Amino acid sequence: MKITSSTKLLAVIGDPVKHSFSPLMQNAAVRALGLDLCYVAFHVRPESVGAALNGMRALNIMGMNVTVPHKEAVIPFLDEISDEAARVGAVNTIHHIEGRLIGYNTDVYGILTSLKETAGLAPLPPTVAVLGASGAARGVVYGLGTRPEVERILIYNRTPEKAESLAREMSPWTHARLESYPLAETELVAGLRSSQLLINTTSVGMHPRVDESPVGDGAALHPDLVVYDIVFNPLETKLIRQAQAVGAKGVGGIEMLVYQGAKSFEIWTGIYPPVEVMKAALPRR
Ligand SMILES: NC(=O)c1ccc[n+]([C@@H]2O[C@H](COP(=O)([O-])OP(=O)(O)OC[C@H]3O[C@@H](n4cnc5c(N)ncnc54)[C@H](OP(=O)(O)O)[C@@H]3O)[C@@H](O)[C@H]2O)c1
């Protein structure tokens, strides 16, 4: 990669951001396509989000990814956001065009594409259980709700009120029936019996709490489930091992990350990047 005075900058902002895989995979795509771009990571604290976006305008930074915890906080500083990002209530991609900052949400594309390409689910099954009700869950539930074949979405959360409000907020955008439950063993056993796909969007099982699982001892899992864990650090979570132990298919979230990044890259450059190159740039474990 040759950096000159005409090289355009791309970046990710987050807090923390040191462990982000985005620079690795995005720069791999830049190199493969021979573009004059460079992607870096900026550690931005919550009180500096507005200043960071002003800096994006001032320095003519071409595009940004936004990661935890800023996906909602950036919205007031943008000139425009896509309908999808507005409905999800989170922006993970910003495109800077002639002084205007436009926000998108490519996590929705990431999960739907990974369910199809990685998990082999095309079409999606009629009943899907989602664990969690925070930022990531919003994109997942919205994305599932846009699919005509999905008839029921069961949302489970430790704090049940958040599952209720997520179901309420997303119901105008979907024909699917949205149900909310506490994340408790008895509720899970009953709900998973009629579900064909389980998606974990909680942070349970993520490094460093790698010995934890959002489904406890896994008694609610069954062999006819596909279990998709959007956590990608570690690549194989305890939940995935529990799924495999009962004969279910277990899929990790690393390819969701790749596909959301690929879509961001396309928004910035107009080119859909080689996803295999991006995947190959990521750590293997
Ligand atoms: N693969 C990808 O591309 C991708 C994209 C986005 C996010 N992610 C991953 O998704 C995960 C969640 O992201 P997020 O931004 O939504 O994080 P977050 O806001 O921290 O989400 C927290 C969620 O986890 C639940 N939770 C936390 N600790 C729990 C516990 N001990 N027991 C039960 N539930 C618990 C919370 O429940 P309460 O509401 O009760 O607190 C809430 O629903 C992270 O691991 C992130 O890396 C992956």
PDBQT file of the ligand as one rigid body, heavy atoms in Angstrom, charges set to zero:
ROOT
HETATM    1  N1  LIG A 301     -20.876 -10.208  14.058  1.00  0.00    +0.000 N 
HETATM    2  C1  LIG A 301     -21.059  -8.901  13.943  1.00  0.00    +0.000 C 
HETATM    3  O1  LIG A 301     -20.862  -8.291  12.881  1.00  0.00    +0.000 OA
HETATM    4  C2  LIG A 301     -21.540  -8.116  15.148  1.00  0.00    +0.000 A 
HETATM    5  C3  LIG A 301     -22.160  -6.866  14.966  1.00  0.00    +0.000 A 
HETATM    6  C4  LIG A 301     -22.605  -6.176  16.094  1.00  0.00    +0.000 A 
HETATM    7  C5  LIG A 301     -22.404  -6.723  17.363  1.00  0.00    +0.000 A 
HETATM    8  N2  LIG A 301     -21.785  -7.928  17.492  1.00  0.00    +0.000 N 
HETATM    9  C6  LIG A 301     -21.590  -8.537  18.822  1.00  0.00    +0.000 C 
HETATM   10  O2  LIG A 301     -22.854  -8.647  19.457  1.00  0.00    +0.000 OA
HETATM   11  C7  LIG A 301     -22.710  -8.570  20.866  1.00  0.00    +0.000 C 
HETATM   12  C8  LIG A 301     -23.729  -7.599  21.433  1.00  0.00    +0.000 C 
HETATM   13  O3  LIG A 301     -23.524  -6.310  20.905  1.00  0.00    +0.000 OA
HETATM   14  P1  LIG A 301     -24.338  -5.036  21.446  1.00  0.00    +0.000 P 
HETATM   15  O4  LIG A 301     -23.743  -3.845  20.845  1.00  0.00    +0.000 OA
HETATM   16  O5  LIG A 301     -25.817  -5.225  21.301  1.00  0.00    +0.000 OA
HETATM   17  O6  LIG A 301     -23.895  -5.114  22.978  1.00  0.00    +0.000 OA
HETATM   18  P2  LIG A 301     -24.602  -4.649  24.286  1.00  0.00    +0.000 P 
HETATM   19  O7  LIG A 301     -25.368  -3.397  24.064  1.00  0.00    +0.000 OA
HETATM   20  O8  LIG A 301     -23.576  -4.698  25.337  1.00  0.00    +0.000 OA
HETATM   21  O9  LIG A 301     -25.680  -5.856  24.489  1.00  0.00    +0.000 OA
HETATM   22  C9  LIG A 301     -25.933  -6.353  25.664  1.00  0.00    +0.000 C 
HETATM   23  C10 LIG A 301     -27.045  -7.422  25.539  1.00  0.00    +0.000 C 
HETATM   24  O10 LIG A 301     -26.556  -8.580  26.181  1.00  0.00    +0.000 OA
HETATM   25  C11 LIG A 301     -27.390  -8.851  27.316  1.00  0.00    +0.000 C 
HETATM   26  N3  LIG A 301     -26.545  -9.329  28.408  1.00  0.00    +0.000 N 
HETATM   27  C12 LIG A 301     -25.355  -8.820  28.812  1.00  0.00    +0.000 A 
HETATM   28  N4  LIG A 301     -24.872  -9.542  29.852  1.00  0.00    +0.000 NA
HETATM   29  C13 LIG A 301     -25.780 -10.517  30.091  1.00  0.00    +0.000 A 
HETATM   30  C14 LIG A 301     -25.842 -11.591  31.021  1.00  0.00    +0.000 A 
HETATM   31  N5  LIG A 301     -24.872 -11.809  31.909  1.00  0.00    +0.000 N 
HETATM   32  N6  LIG A 301     -26.906 -12.421  30.961  1.00  0.00    +0.000 NA
HETATM   33  C15 LIG A 301     -27.884 -12.237  30.067  1.00  0.00    +0.000 A 
HETATM   34  N7  LIG A 301     -27.885 -11.236  29.147  1.00  0.00    +0.000 NA
HETATM   35  C16 LIG A 301     -26.847 -10.384  29.172  1.00  0.00    +0.000 A 
HETATM   36  C17 LIG A 301     -28.056  -7.536  27.647  1.00  0.00    +0.000 C 
HETATM   37  O11 LIG A 301     -29.229  -7.770  28.403  1.00  0.00    +0.000 OA
HETATM   38  P3  LIG A 301     -29.867  -6.559  29.312  1.00  0.00    +0.000 P 
HETATM   39  O12 LIG A 301     -30.675  -5.725  28.365  1.00  0.00    +0.000 OA
HETATM   40  O13 LIG A 301     -30.684  -7.264  30.322  1.00  0.00    +0.000 OA
HETATM   41  O14 LIG A 301     -28.726  -5.798  29.910  1.00  0.00    +0.000 OA
HETATM   42  C18 LIG A 301     -28.320  -7.000  26.237  1.00  0.00    +0.000 C 
HETATM   43  O15 LIG A 301     -29.447  -7.604  25.645  1.00  0.00    +0.000 OA
HETATM   44  C19 LIG A 301     -21.253  -8.191  21.114  1.00  0.00    +0.000 C 
HETATM   45  O16 LIG A 301     -20.544  -9.363  21.436  1.00  0.00    +0.000 OA
HETATM   46  C20 LIG A 301     -20.778  -7.666  19.759  1.00  0.00    +0.000 C 
HETATM   47  O17 LIG A 301     -19.383  -7.869  19.547  1.00  0.00    +0.000 OA
HETATM   48  C21 LIG A 301     -21.361  -8.640  16.414  1.00  0.00    +0.000 A 
ENDROOT
TORSDOF 0
